[in-house]
């Protein structure tokens, strides 16, 4: 087991190795509201260069997150023994690769919606740091996937206010700006929490 951990850390960059060390000491804030529906997402960070896997959800009628940039993940199902299993299963279904327990760095604080128009879903983010980028194979729920360099994501100009349309109205939100898309809402909050552990 010690050799396996050593082999992982040797394959990672200094930044990702430090992230693993920080998350090993982190005690995430968890939400125990019994009215919440639970989901889990995977934050997959891989080197060469350090990058984060983001997906764009397919356009689907009735889905409040239709077409949004997001992290692989989804709702907890009764057959999932825990939320970690949910994150691993959903990632396999959506992007076609199996996350390994040995690559788990830790989890971030639970995130819940801040607006009453969204379903009462709480999300637990799990951070994985595989030594290499796994190949991505999309299922019909995912329209696109991309590796976003962490240097770009962490650049001060990447995170700024943006105008988005919500239920027919315009609203200003905090967002990460990519070349052709923005990341906002719960995913932006998760990435901001991640950034705090990376800087």
Phi and psi in degrees as a GROMACS rama.xvg file:
@    title "Ramachandran Plot"
@    xaxis  label "Phi"
@    yaxis  label "Psi"
@TYPE xy
-62.2554  -41.7065  UNK-2
-64.6812  -37.2424  UNK-3
-62.6023  -44.2063  UNK-4
-64.5426  -40.3557  UNK-5
-64.0214  -41.388  UNK-6
-63.2796  -39.8052  UNK-7
-62.6723  -48.9971  UNK-8
-66.2477  -32.4714  UNK-9
-68.1708  -30.4922  UNK-10
-81.7204  -17.5483  UNK-11
-91.0837  157.153  UNK-12
-70.8981  166.559  UNK-13
-58.4591  -39.2974  UNK-14
-62.4939  -45.884  UNK-15
-72.2131  -34.1478  UNK-16
-64.1262  -40.8099  UNK-17
-65.8658  -37.7567  UNK-18
-60.4595  -43.853  UNK-19
-58.9719  -41.3829  UNK-20
-64.6221  -42.4445  UNK-21
-65.7728  -44.4436  UNK-22
-68.7284  -26.5156  UNK-23
-64.2591  -26.6424  UNK-24
-96.3906  -10.4104  UNK-25
-78.9168  133.493  UNK-26
-105.044  97.4154  UNK-27
-64.6111  145.204  UNK-28
-76.7211  129.279  UNK-29
-115.524  149.627  UNK-30
-104.892  127.524  UNK-31
-112.57  25.0044  UNK-32
-66.1075  116.307  UNK-33
-68.5123  -13.7607  UNK-34
-82.6092  -8.19066  UNK-35
-81.3899  146.052  UNK-36
-95.0918  136.844  UNK-37
-101.697  145.265  UNK-38
-141.685  167.126  UNK-39
-142.014  148.108  UNK-40
-128.396  159.067  UNK-41
-111.393  125.08  UNK-42
-96.1624  104.861  UNK-43
-101.577  116.051  UNK-44
-117.31  122.585  UNK-45
-130.345  151.606  UNK-46
-85.4135  177.657  UNK-47
76.2317  60.1486  UNK-48
-81.2989  170.043  UNK-49
-54.3364  126.578  UNK-50
-149.984  158.178  UNK-51
-112.906  137.301  UNK-52
-86.3984  120.86  UNK-53
-118.984  149.662  UNK-54
-120.575  159.932  UNK-55
-112.09  122.858  UNK-56
-69.8465  143.797  UNK-57
-65.6674  153.387  UNK-58
-73.3898  120.776  UNK-59
-140.585  131.208  UNK-60
-62.157  133.518  UNK-61
87.2137  -6.85634  UNK-62
-92.0503  115.543  UNK-63
-65.9756  -15.7419  UNK-64
-109.089  18.5878  UNK-65
-57.035  127.751  UNK-66
78.5929  -1.674  UNK-67
-78.717  152.732  UNK-68
-73.9166  139.379  UNK-69
-156.009  -179.402  UNK-70
-103.523  149.636  UNK-71
-57.9219  136.459  UNK-72
158.891  -178.278  UNK-73
176.513  -167.738  UNK-74
-73.5073  146.527  UNK-75
-67.2  132.663  UNK-76
-108.505  154.196  UNK-77
-55.6259  -30.0292  UNK-78
-79.3204  -10.0835  UNK-79
-77.8489  123.611  UNK-80
-66.1202  -26.9307  UNK-81
-161.54  -179.696  UNK-82
-71.469  -28.5588  UNK-83
-61.5097  -43.6181  UNK-84
-61.8494  -34.8367  UNK-85
-61.9132  -47.7354  UNK-86
-60.8002  -42.7271  UNK-87
-67.2441  -45.0451  UNK-88
-63.5103  -47.639  UNK-89
-64.3069  -38.2908  UNK-90
-63.7354  -43.2276  UNK-91
-60.842  -43.332  UNK-92
-67.0505  -40.7259  UNK-93
-85.0027  -38.1225  UNK-94
-123.152  3.71748  UNK-95
78.2275  19.1612  UNK-96
-135.811  152.838  UNK-97
-93.1074  123.069  UNK-98
-78.7715  140.655  UNK-99
-100.178  141.706  UNK-100
-59.1892  -32.9509  UNK-101
-67.3385  -19.0968  UNK-102
-91.216  -2.3062  UNK-103
-70.3679  122.135  UNK-104
-92.8037  -27.2809  UNK-105
150.389  -167.091  UNK-106
-129.798  157.8  UNK-107
-101.797  176.819  UNK-108
-62.2542  145.689  UNK-109
-60.9452  148.002  UNK-110
-125.731  133.307  UNK-111
-124.779  154.17  UNK-112
-60.9699  146.328  UNK-113
-100.789  -3.20621  UNK-114
-121.702  137.986  UNK-115
-69.6769  -10.4489  UNK-116
-78.8529  -12.7909  UNK-117
-94.8906  153.788  UNK-118
-61.0212  151.232  UNK-119
-76.839  68.1928  UNK-120
-106.373  125.954  UNK-121
-96.6562  139.363  UNK-122
-119.24  129.642  UNK-123
-105.219  118.54  UNK-124
-91.2124  128.822  UNK-125
-110.295  135.34  UNK-126
-102.919  127.759  UNK-127
-121.198  141.441  UNK-128
-129.73  74.6474  UNK-129
-64.4182  151.608  UNK-130
-70.9087  -23.521  UNK-131
-137.291  162.219  UNK-132
-75.6291  120.462  UNK-133
-73.4725  149.616  UNK-134
-67.4965  142.505  UNK-135
-105.585  128.862  UNK-136
-127.675  113.35  UNK-137
-83.8419  145.461  UNK-138
-100.66  174.719  UNK-139
-62.5655  -17.052  UNK-140
-74.66  -13.3227  UNK-141
-119.328  125.289  UNK-142
-86.2346  -28.1565  UNK-143
-161.648  158.001  UNK-144
-144.946  147.87  UNK-145
-152.426  150.969  UNK-146
-94.3969  117.182  UNK-147
-99.2317  119.113  UNK-148
-57.7576  134.972  UNK-149
-62.6492  -34.1111  UNK-150
-58.5113  -38.2541  UNK-151
-70.2985  -45.6265  UNK-152
-61.4768  -38.2675  UNK-153
-85.7727  -6.38057  UNK-154
-64.0234  134.441  UNK-155
-54.4395  -31.4244  UNK-156
-78.662  -10.0375  UNK-157
-75.0269  -29.2271  UNK-158
-107.239  113.882  UNK-159
-158.155  173.155  UNK-160
-67.3189  151.593  UNK-161
-146.598  153.686  UNK-162
-94.9031  126.635  UNK-163
-128.073  157.703  UNK-164
-99.1924  125.208  UNK-165
-128.992  115.28  UNK-166
50.7792  46.1897  UNK-167
84.1867  -5.4318  UNK-168
-115.645  161.485  UNK-169
-97.5175  140.661  UNK-170
-142.573  145.038  UNK-171
-96.1776  130.688  UNK-172
-136.946  161.044  UNK-173
-73.9341  141  UNK-174
-154.461  155.023  UNK-175
-96.2648  129.961  UNK-176
-101.335  118.679  UNK-177
-99.6354  -178.595  UNK-178
-57.2028  -44.6545  UNK-179
-130.125  19.7685  UNK-180
-160.475  163.142  UNK-181
-122.807  152.733  UNK-182
-115.2  119.695  UNK-183
-142.428  -177.826  UNK-184
72.134  -143.131  UNK-185
-63.5606  -34.5495  UNK-186
-66.7304  -39.6149  UNK-187
-60.5634  -41.7529  UNK-188
-65.1298  -38.8906  UNK-189
-65.4203  -44.037  UNK-190
-67.2825  -33.2652  UNK-191
-66.0428  -38.2099  UNK-192
-64.428  -41.8257  UNK-193
-61.0649  -45.0812  UNK-194
-58.6113  -35.2133  UNK-195
-63.3028  -28.5475  UNK-196
-85.7362  -15.4156  UNK-197
-95.9218  -15.8638  UNK-198
